[in-house]
Amino acid sequence: MRPHTPNGSPPLWLWPKLEALMIREVHVRFAGGAGSYVWTFASPVLWIALLVVSFEWLGRTPAILVDVPSFVASGMLPYVIFRQTVTAMGRAMSAARNLRHLGARFDDTLLAAGVLELLNACVLFALIFSSIALIWGPTPVDAPLTAIGAVGLVALLGFSFGRLAAVLGQVSDAANRAIPLALRPLFWVSGVFFVAAELAQPMAGWLWWNPILHASELLRTGLYDSYDSRFFDLRVPLIASLGALATSVGVQRAAGYNIRGQALA
């Protein structure tokens, strides 16, 4: 016989549970209908289009041999994926209190939000680069597995820091308000407008600690045969991810929450 939750209803298991939580997350976040969900993809596309126009208007040329839209998109996507994942997981925390009747736990809710954002990231990646290929012509991908690995790496960063943001937001309302503000400066230092090879010291030394810039460098290395980053170091994003996860667990324990992931009271 399958075990039951305290209220007598059978728990949901793994993918069915995640699927139910992901569907609920979509309904909560995009209550305005299909148009609001489409905006999830339209907003980054418009943002990239605006930057492309700015590059052209200012006469700015990429430091590597690719067209401007490809250069901007490959720099923008890691930042967008990271920011949207952190933001989504922070918002998902408010739903955890109301899902005990589904047998949902703290980490179930966060995992569902993270998986949903990973799926959105894959759709966004395909949408942007297929659009660029149709308008400006296809650019052969130099190392597809490397590019996929870069997307996975930035998704891991987003999930790790998203979990930390969710825990901090639950502990402190001030932290909940400060996290979106803290994400904004990353736009300027995560490789949207430059590659690491352009950086002079001491700026290169300071930005070496930015894990999103490492993901951006890896993505461009995988996408374009004209660029092979010597700046990228896998240790930085991996250590940053593990550090964020460990910190979130420590804060959760210190605050008295069940680390096994039971929904917060």
SEKOLKE-223675 format. One record per residue (C-alpha): x, y, z. Coordinates in pm, 1 decimal, decimal comma. Example, Ala and Ser with C-alpha at 12.3 -4.5 7.8 and 13.67 -1.06 7.14 Angstrom:
<atom x="1230,0" y="-450,0" z="780,0"/>
<atom x="1367,0" y="-106,0" z="714,0"/>
END
This chain:
<atom x="0,0" y="0,0" z="0,0"/>
<atom x="130,2" y="346,0" z="-86,0"/>
<atom x="193,7" y="576,3" z="210,5"/>
<atom x="-44,2" y="866,1" z="265,1"/>
<atom x="1,8" y="1222,5" z="375,3"/>
<atom x="-135,8" y="1325,8" z="718,5"/>
<atom x="-465,1" y="1441,9" z="568,3"/>
<atom x="-517,8" y="1102,1" z="407,7"/>
<atom x="-452,4" y="1199,6" z="46,3"/>
<atom x="-186,1" y="1005,7" z="-144,4"/>
<atom x="134,2" y="1198,9" z="-212,6"/>
<atom x="237,4" y="1285,7" z="-563,4"/>
<atom x="563,2" y="1128,9" z="-678,4"/>
<atom x="857,6" y="1282,2" z="-859,0"/>
<atom x="755,5" y="1383,2" z="-1210,9"/>
<atom x="377,3" y="1387,7" z="-1154,8"/>
<atom x="436,6" y="1607,9" z="-852,1"/>
<atom x="674,2" y="1837,6" z="-1039,3"/>
<atom x="436,1" y="1851,4" z="-1332,8"/>
<atom x="148,3" y="1954,3" z="-1106,2"/>
<atom x="360,7" y="2220,0" z="-936,9"/>
<atom x="490,2" y="2350,5" z="-1270,6"/>
<atom x="136,5" y="2378,7" z="-1408,1"/>
<atom x="31,3" y="2562,8" z="-1094,3"/>
<atom x="332,9" y="2793,7" z="-1124,6"/>
<atom x="235,5" y="2876,7" z="-1483,2"/>
<atom x="-123,6" y="2951,2" z="-1380,0"/>
<atom x="-14,3" y="3170,1" z="-1087,7"/>
<atom x="255,6" y="3363,1" z="-1273,5"/>
<atom x="66,9" y="3404,2" z="-1598,5"/>
<atom x="-287,1" y="3455,0" z="-1474,7"/>
<atom x="-339,4" y="3708,6" z="-1754,2"/>
<atom x="-352,1" y="3431,6" z="-2012,7"/>
<atom x="-133,0" y="3324,0" z="-2301,8"/>
<atom x="-27,8" y="3681,4" z="-2374,4"/>
<atom x="146,1" y="3718,1" z="-2039,4"/>
<atom x="332,8" y="3390,1" z="-2095,1"/>
<atom x="441,4" y="3499,8" z="-2442,1"/>
<atom x="584,2" y="3813,8" z="-2281,8"/>
<atom x="834,8" y="3589,5" z="-2098,4"/>
<atom x="1001,6" y="3534,7" z="-2436,3"/>
<atom x="909,3" y="3862,0" z="-2606,2"/>
<atom x="1071,3" y="4077,2" z="-2339,4"/>
<atom x="1428,0" y="3937,8" z="-2382,6"/>
<atom x="1387,6" y="3942,2" z="-2762,4"/>
<atom x="1289,4" y="4310,5" z="-2755,9"/>
<atom x="1571,7" y="4381,5" z="-2513,7"/>
<atom x="1822,7" y="4219,8" z="-2749,6"/>
<atom x="1673,6" y="4407,6" z="-3047,0"/>
<atom x="1714,8" y="4738,1" z="-2862,3"/>
<atom x="2079,5" y="4660,7" z="-2784,7"/>
<atom x="2143,9" y="4563,6" z="-3147,2"/>
<atom x="2003,3" y="4898,3" z="-3260,3"/>
<atom x="2220,8" y="5072,8" z="-2999,0"/>
<atom x="2532,0" y="4890,3" z="-3122,5"/>
<atom x="2457,3" y="4991,3" z="-3480,5"/>
<atom x="2378,3" y="5352,3" z="-3388,8"/>
<atom x="2698,6" y="5389,4" z="-3183,5"/>
<atom x="2910,5" y="5214,1" z="-3446,2"/>
<atom x="3014,3" y="4949,1" z="-3194,9"/>
<atom x="3156,1" y="4632,7" z="-3351,0"/>
<atom x="3201,1" y="4299,8" z="-3171,4"/>
<atom x="3549,8" y="4200,1" z="-3069,3"/>
<atom x="3498,6" y="3860,7" z="-3234,9"/>
<atom x="3408,2" y="3777,6" z="-3594,2"/>
<atom x="3030,5" y="3742,1" z="-3559,9"/>
<atom x="2735,9" y="3961,4" z="-3646,3"/>
<atom x="2607,6" y="4207,8" z="-3387,2"/>
<atom x="2279,5" y="4023,6" z="-3310,5"/>
<atom x="2464,4" y="3696,9" z="-3241,7"/>
<atom x="2718,0" y="3873,0" z="-3022,2"/>
<atom x="2451,4" y="4053,9" z="-2818,1"/>
<atom x="2231,8" y="3743,9" z="-2785,9"/>
<atom x="2517,3" y="3522,0" z="-2666,3"/>
<atom x="2603,5" y="3778,2" z="-2400,8"/>
<atom x="2246,9" y="3853,0" z="-2298,9"/>
<atom x="2114,2" y="3497,1" z="-2265,0"/>
<atom x="2326,4" y="3385,7" z="-1965,9"/>
<atom x="2225,4" y="3696,7" z="-1772,6"/>
<atom x="1856,4" y="3660,0" z="-1866,1"/>
<atom x="1846,9" y="3289,7" z="-1774,8"/>
<atom x="2018,2" y="3355,4" z="-1442,9"/>
<atom x="1801,1" y="3650,3" z="-1348,8"/>
<atom x="1470,7" y="3489,7" z="-1449,5"/>
<atom x="1552,7" y="3168,5" z="-1260,0"/>
<atom x="1648,9" y="3351,6" z="-940,2"/>
<atom x="1341,8" y="3574,3" z="-960,9"/>
<atom x="1103,6" y="3286,1" z="-1036,4"/>
<atom x="1231,3" y="3072,6" z="-749,8"/>
<atom x="1206,2" y="3363,5" z="-509,9"/>
<atom x="844,3" y="3421,5" z="-612,2"/>
<atom x="761,7" y="3051,9" z="-590,6"/>
<atom x="831,4" y="3055,2" z="-217,7"/>
<atom x="499,9" y="3224,4" z="-145,3"/>
<atom x="319,9" y="2921,5" z="-293,5"/>
<atom x="489,8" y="2666,4" z="-67,1"/>
<atom x="270,0" y="2748,5" z="231,1"/>
<atom x="-49,1" y="2652,7" z="48,9"/>
<atom x="54,9" y="2319,9" z="-102,6"/>
<atom x="63,8" y="2078,3" z="190,7"/>
<atom x="-256,3" y="1917,8" z="67,3"/>
<atom x="-57,4" y="1807,9" z="-241,4"/>
<atom x="221,3" y="1662,8" z="-29,3"/>
<atom x="447,1" y="1936,1" z="-168,7"/>
<atom x="765,6" y="2023,1" z="13,5"/>
<atom x="980,1" y="2333,0" z="21,1"/>
<atom x="1233,1" y="2192,2" z="-225,7"/>
<atom x="961,6" y="2044,7" z="-448,6"/>
<atom x="824,6" y="2391,9" z="-512,4"/>
<atom x="1168,6" y="2536,4" z="-581,9"/>
<atom x="1268,2" y="2246,4" z="-808,3"/>
<atom x="948,5" y="2285,7" z="-1009,5"/>
<atom x="1016,9" y="2658,2" z="-1056,8"/>
<atom x="1377,7" y="2584,6" z="-1156,5"/>
<atom x="1281,4" y="2314,0" z="-1409,6"/>
<atom x="1015,3" y="2540,8" z="-1559,3"/>
<atom x="1273,7" y="2815,2" z="-1608,2"/>
<atom x="1517,2" y="2568,3" z="-1765,4"/>
<atom x="1250,0" y="2470,3" z="-2017,7"/>
<atom x="1177,6" y="2837,9" z="-2081,5"/>
<atom x="1550,6" y="2897,3" z="-2129,6"/>
<atom x="1569,8" y="2622,7" z="-2394,1"/>
<atom x="1272,1" y="2770,2" z="-2579,0"/>
<atom x="1419,8" y="3120,3" z="-2556,4"/>
<atom x="1758,7" y="3000,3" z="-2682,9"/>
<atom x="1600,3" y="2824,1" z="-2980,6"/>
<atom x="1370,0" y="3118,5" z="-3056,1"/>
<atom x="1644,0" y="3380,8" z="-3053,1"/>
<atom x="1907,4" y="3196,5" z="-3253,7"/>
<atom x="1660,7" y="3057,4" z="-3507,0"/>
<atom x="1532,6" y="3413,9" z="-3559,1"/>
<atom x="1887,6" y="3540,4" z="-3605,6"/>
<atom x="1957,4" y="3261,1" z="-3854,5"/>
<atom x="1644,4" y="3344,9" z="-4056,2"/>
<atom x="1713,0" y="3720,3" z="-4068,4"/>
<atom x="2092,1" y="3744,6" z="-4082,2"/>
<atom x="2181,9" y="3397,1" z="-4203,5"/>
<atom x="2291,1" y="3088,7" z="-4008,4"/>
<atom x="2614,7" y="3084,6" z="-3814,8"/>
<atom x="2760,9" y="2732,2" z="-3783,3"/>
<atom x="2791,2" y="2625,6" z="-3419,8"/>
<atom x="3151,5" y="2536,4" z="-3345,1"/>
<atom x="3095,7" y="2304,0" z="-3045,6"/>
<atom x="2727,6" y="2227,9" z="-2975,6"/>
<atom x="2796,5" y="2028,5" z="-2657,8"/>
<atom x="3001,0" y="2314,7" z="-2516,4"/>
<atom x="2719,0" y="2559,4" z="-2587,9"/>
<atom x="2463,5" y="2324,9" z="-2427,5"/>
<atom x="2695,3" y="2285,5" z="-2129,8"/>
<atom x="2710,7" y="2663,4" z="-2091,4"/>
<atom x="2329,2" y="2685,3" z="-2080,8"/>
<atom x="2322,0" y="2406,2" z="-1823,4"/>
<atom x="2590,8" y="2579,1" z="-1619,9"/>
<atom x="2404,9" y="2909,0" z="-1602,5"/>
<atom x="2085,1" y="2717,5" z="-1517,0"/>
<atom x="2273,1" y="2556,7" z="-1226,5"/>
<atom x="2390,2" y="2899,4" z="-1112,6"/>
<atom x="2034,9" y="3030,5" z="-1135,3"/>
<atom x="1896,1" y="2737,7" z="-937,1"/>
<atom x="2163,0" y="2764,5" z="-665,1"/>
<atom x="2127,3" y="3137,5" z="-616,8"/>
<atom x="1749,9" y="3108,2" z="-663,5"/>
<atom x="1731,0" y="2869,2" z="-369,2"/>
<atom x="1939,9" y="3108,5" z="-163,1"/>
<atom x="1717,3" y="3399,7" z="-265,0"/>
<atom x="1405,9" y="3200,1" z="-171,4"/>
<atom x="1540,2" y="3114,4" z="174,9"/>
<atom x="1665,0" y="3467,9" z="242,0"/>
<atom x="1335,8" y="3610,6" z="123,3"/>
<atom x="1151,1" y="3386,8" z="367,0"/>
<atom x="1377,2" y="3491,6" z="654,8"/>
<atom x="1381,9" y="3863,7" z="582,6"/>
<atom x="1139,9" y="4085,0" z="394,8"/>
<atom x="1423,3" y="4334,9" z="340,5"/>
<atom x="1628,6" y="4065,7" z="166,5"/>
<atom x="1328,3" y="3976,8" z="-47,3"/>
<atom x="1309,7" y="4336,5" z="-169,1"/>
<atom x="1686,8" y="4379,0" z="-208,7"/>
<atom x="1754,5" y="4071,5" z="-424,6"/>
<atom x="1596,9" y="4208,3" z="-748,5"/>
<atom x="1796,0" y="4528,3" z="-701,1"/>
<atom x="2116,9" y="4332,0" z="-651,0"/>
<atom x="2064,5" y="4149,0" z="-981,5"/>
<atom x="2051,8" y="4464,0" z="-1194,0"/>
<atom x="2423,2" y="4559,2" z="-1185,6"/>
<atom x="2512,6" y="4213,4" z="-1318,9"/>
<atom x="2374,0" y="4322,1" z="-1654,7"/>
<atom x="2670,9" y="4555,0" z="-1702,1"/>
<atom x="2946,7" y="4314,8" z="-1594,1"/>
<atom x="2837,0" y="3978,3" z="-1737,5"/>
<atom x="2964,0" y="4004,0" z="-2094,5"/>
<atom x="2665,3" y="4152,9" z="-2272,7"/>
<atom x="2876,6" y="4431,9" z="-2424,9"/>
<atom x="3224,2" y="4277,6" z="-2423,5"/>
<atom x="3431,1" y="3962,7" z="-2414,8"/>
<atom x="3683,7" y="3899,4" z="-2139,6"/>
<atom x="3975,2" y="3935,5" z="-2382,8"/>
<atom x="3893,1" y="4306,6" z="-2409,6"/>
<atom x="3928,0" y="4368,5" z="-2037,1"/>
<atom x="4234,8" y="4536,6" z="-1898,5"/>
<atom x="4374,1" y="4491,1" z="-1550,3"/>
<atom x="4260,5" y="4536,1" z="-1280,1"/>
<atom x="3906,4" y="4508,8" z="-1423,6"/>
<atom x="3973,1" y="4158,5" z="-1559,0"/>
<atom x="4087,5" y="4048,4" z="-1215,0"/>
<atom x="3776,1" y="4185,4" z="-1047,6"/>
<atom x="3534,8" y="4039,5" z="-1301,8"/>
<atom x="3705,9" y="3699,8" z="-1288,2"/>
<atom x="3493,8" y="3643,0" z="-976,8"/>
<atom x="3168,1" y="3688,2" z="-1172,0"/>
<atom x="3043,1" y="3333,5" z="-1248,6"/>
<atom x="2794,2" y="3455,4" z="-1511,3"/>
<atom x="3078,1" y="3604,3" z="-1715,8"/>
<atom x="3245,0" y="3261,9" z="-1717,2"/>
<atom x="2922,0" y="3106,3" z="-1847,3"/>
<atom x="2900,9" y="3374,6" z="-2116,2"/>
<atom x="3259,6" y="3307,0" z="-2221,1"/>
<atom x="3191,2" y="2934,0" z="-2240,7"/>
<atom x="2876,5" y="2990,8" z="-2447,4"/>
<atom x="3060,0" y="3208,4" z="-2699,8"/>
<atom x="3344,7" y="2957,5" z="-2716,9"/>
<atom x="3094,3" y="2684,3" z="-2798,4"/>
<atom x="2898,3" y="2889,3" z="-3049,9"/>
<atom x="3172,3" y="3059,1" z="-3252,4"/>
<atom x="3488,0" y="2912,4" z="-3403,0"/>
<atom x="3633,4" y="3264,6" z="-3409,8"/>
<atom x="3652,2" y="3277,3" z="-3031,2"/>
<atom x="3828,1" y="3053,5" z="-2782,4"/>
<atom x="3817,8" y="3202,5" z="-2434,8"/>
<atom x="4119,4" y="3166,6" z="-2210,0"/>
<atom x="3933,6" y="3349,1" z="-1935,6"/>
<atom x="3683,9" y="3071,9" z="-1861,6"/>
<atom x="3748,6" y="2863,1" z="-1550,9"/>
<atom x="3493,3" y="2593,7" z="-1462,1"/>
<atom x="3586,2" y="2617,2" z="-1094,8"/>
<atom x="3438,1" y="2964,4" z="-1054,4"/>
<atom x="3073,5" y="2888,9" z="-1149,8"/>
<atom x="3083,6" y="2546,2" z="-982,4"/>
<atom x="3224,2" y="2681,9" z="-655,0"/>
<atom x="2978,2" y="2973,3" z="-668,0"/>
<atom x="2687,9" y="2729,9" z="-717,3"/>
<atom x="2798,9" y="2499,9" z="-436,3"/>
<atom x="2861,3" y="2798,7" z="-211,1"/>
<atom x="2513,1" y="2939,2" z="-274,5"/>
<atom x="2352,8" y="2600,0" z="-210,1"/>
<atom x="2551,4" y="2545,8" z="109,9"/>
<atom x="2467,1" y="2895,2" z="232,1"/>
<atom x="2098,0" y="2843,5" z="163,1"/>
<atom x="2103,2" y="2519,0" z="361,9"/>
<atom x="2288,4" y="2688,2" z="647,9"/>
<atom x="2045,1" y="2978,6" z="660,5"/>
<atom x="1750,7" y="2740,3" z="640,9"/>
<atom x="1881,4" y="2538,5" z="935,2"/>
<atom x="1966,2" y="2847,6" z="1136,6"/>
<atom x="1613,6" y="2976,6" z="1081,5"/>
<atom x="1470,1" y="2648,9" z="1207,5"/>
<atom x="1322,0" y="2516,0" z="883,2"/>
<atom x="1307,6" y="2147,3" z="804,4"/>
<atom x="1601,6" y="2090,5" z="571,9"/>
<atom x="1429,0" y="1788,6" z="422,1"/>
<atom x="1214,6" y="2041,5" z="248,6"/>
<atom x="877,4" y="2042,6" z="420,5"/>
<atom x="662,5" y="2338,4" z="324,0"/>
<atom x="720,1" y="2636,5" z="549,0"/>
<atom x="462,0" y="2723,2" z="808,9"/>
END
